[in-house]
């Protein structure tokens, strides 16, 4: 019962300032912009590298499967773009967010907690939820959504470029056929998946940071908990969203 | 400092980091020779890393199988080729999507725990203390953990790949209206021995990658308590990128008949 009450209290402290609009008062929205910069811009170089690798793997493997079933690989652009947009793009972005941003948030909050910085803020009358937690949650959701869109488009562009060497298909031809199996709705669902995964990763990471044991070991444990919890949650949420959306 | 001097310093730093990486790899491989003496710690780490991750890995893998069944059905529906659903989704999951996605999960579980454990030992000076006592920390601490993380990752990936088929069957029969026998109909035709071997080889390589990257990042952590979090963060990001890079490299080589 105590655990449930504690869980609800934490949920209210992080979501409450967003619902009541408290987070947007006194120029606090600027913190959200700063966090969004840290979440999204900082992750872009890693994401672009991951997308390039992902596109090579997808084109090559889908070529194998198309030849296995249809004895030709002309449908590779459509199939690989569809699986990238509906599945792999949002999931890879979410894992990179969990590893890069989630672990960082958890370790930072755990350190602040261990050095009593959060208690000092509360003593000064600052609402920690509105000041520290809610802007990060919002930044996680917006950042997850934007990164997923960037990831999907850059992977598709990289796939078109690599396709010329892997399946002897010129980029122009690849671009022409890549969208024919997908609908604009799929892009909306991919963006929604990105937002859900981003919010989930940040929520679980902040939770791990706030629950860290005091002392020097708390920071590392919180970072580990954040990565472990987020990676499981991403798959469960992915299954639920996929089952509901299609 | 001039631009040239800054570039030179940066290059020197990169070369030193690369040399340290190679030295660590060689010392870890050399440390594995002492394994007959370190059998017990290896088994303890294997039980700790592997046993606790089995239920979660199986559950997540079943979700991956279910997700892939939904996605592949979506693509096959327009062609009236739903009879290929089981074979194609199992083949895509087994040799392409499954090993990579389950390896991401394991980078977060096995990799993060290993990196955090070694990093905590580094920042609390336990590794330095071992060196002062005349023991080789790579042999005593890294080698058993490296092998345990690699073996645990491989076994978990193998169990996970089997669970993906189960997840696919369950979702296909309950949600997509495809009976299990129809789902499994073309499985032997499309999931070839070559694909199974490719999936297992990828699992082994991904397991070794996770083990190596997490041990390296944990062993060279610095900066006190903050360094432990940093080791987990950098270790997980580098594991995910290494898995994707290795996957792309194998695919471009035509590994498992991919080209």
Interface residues (C-beta under 8 A of the other chain):
Chain A: X46 X49 X50 X52 X53 X54 X55 X56 X57 X58 X60 X61 X63 X64 X65 X68 X69 X79 X82 X83 X86 X87 X88 X91 X92 X95 X96 X98 X99 X100 X103 X104 X106 X107 X108 X110 X111 X114 X166 X181 X216 X217 X218 X219 X220 X221 X222 X223 X224 X227 X228 X230 X231 X232 X235 X236 X238 X239 X242 X243 X246
Chain B: X56 X60 X63 X64 X66 X67 X68 X70 X71 X74 X75 X78 X81 X84 X88 X91 X92 X95 X96 X97 X100 X101 X104 X105 X107 X108 X109 X112 X113 X116 X119 X120 X123 X124 X171 X175 X190 X224 X225 X226 X228 X229 X230 X231 X232 X233 X236 X237 X240 X241 X244 X245 X247 X248 X251 X252 X254 X256 X257 X258 X259
